[in-house]
Amino acid sequence: MVKHETIPLHKVARGSLVRIVEVPDGTSKAQLIRLGIHVGVLVKCLERLPGGTLVIKKNRQEIALGINLASTILVSHVRHD
């Protein structure tokens, strides 16, 4: 089994395609699940806004996440082989 390096979502570069590996427990997890963000989902970083806000794309949905929430979501890069 190959283990991929995980990083917090807020450190992902614009244009990167990543897979959600871990989401925080508690209220944040419930909110993310309502948005369709959970372990195993592929997302693309569309934009990095001033102040640390990230705009991600999941399927055709664009979602803005603040830096505090994005820093609690762990992701791994998806390779284009």
C-alpha positions as CSV (number, residue, x, y, z in Angstrom):
1,M,0.0,0.0,0.0
2,V,1.4,3.4,-1.0
3,K,1.1,6.1,1.6
4,H,0.6,9.7,0.3
5,E,1.9,12.8,2.1
6,T,-0.9,14.8,3.7
7,I,-1.0,18.5,4.0
8,P,-3.6,21.0,5.4
9,L,-5.9,22.3,2.7
10,H,-4.9,25.9,3.3
11,K,-1.4,25.1,2.0
12,V,-2.5,23.8,-1.4
13,A,-1.5,25.8,-4.4
14,R,-4.0,27.3,-6.9
15,G,-4.9,24.8,-9.6
16,S,-4.1,21.7,-7.5
17,L,-6.3,18.7,-7.5
18,V,-6.4,17.0,-4.1
19,R,-8.3,14.3,-2.3
20,I,-9.8,14.9,1.2
21,V,-8.1,12.6,3.7
22,E,-9.4,13.9,7.0
23,V,-11.9,16.4,8.3
24,P,-12.3,17.8,11.8
25,D,-14.8,16.4,14.2
26,G,-17.7,18.2,15.7
27,T,-19.7,21.1,14.3
28,S,-17.2,21.7,11.5
29,K,-17.6,18.1,10.3
30,A,-21.4,18.4,10.1
31,Q,-21.2,21.7,8.1
32,L,-18.7,20.2,5.7
33,I,-20.8,17.1,5.2
34,R,-23.8,19.3,4.3
35,L,-21.6,20.9,1.6
36,G,-20.5,17.4,0.3
37,I,-17.0,17.7,1.6
38,H,-16.0,14.4,3.3
39,V,-13.1,11.9,3.2
40,G,-12.4,10.6,-0.3
41,V,-13.9,13.6,-2.2
42,L,-11.8,15.2,-4.9
43,V,-11.6,19.0,-4.9
44,K,-9.6,21.5,-6.9
45,C,-8.2,24.8,-5.5
46,L,-9.6,27.5,-7.8
47,E,-8.5,30.6,-5.9
48,R,-6.5,31.8,-2.9
49,L,-8.0,35.1,-1.8
50,P,-6.4,37.8,0.5
51,G,-6.8,36.9,4.1
52,G,-6.3,33.2,3.5
53,T,-9.8,32.3,2.1
54,L,-9.7,29.4,-0.4
55,V,-12.2,28.8,-3.2
56,I,-12.4,25.1,-4.0
57,K,-14.4,23.3,-6.7
58,K,-16.2,20.0,-6.0
59,N,-17.8,18.7,-9.2
60,R,-19.5,21.9,-10.5
61,Q,-20.0,23.5,-7.0
62,E,-17.6,26.3,-5.9
63,I,-17.2,26.7,-2.1
64,A,-15.3,29.4,-0.2
65,L,-13.6,28.2,3.0
66,G,-11.9,30.4,5.6
67,I,-8.3,29.8,6.5
68,N,-9.2,28.5,10.0
69,L,-11.5,25.8,8.7
70,A,-9.2,25.0,5.7
71,S,-6.3,24.4,8.0
72,T,-8.2,21.6,9.8
73,I,-8.8,19.7,6.6
74,L,-6.1,17.3,5.5
75,V,-5.6,16.4,1.9
76,S,-3.3,14.5,-0.4
77,H,-2.3,15.5,-3.9
78,V,-3.8,13.5,-6.8
79,R,-1.3,12.4,-9.4
80,H,-2.0,12.7,-13.1
81,D,-0.4,9.5,-14.4
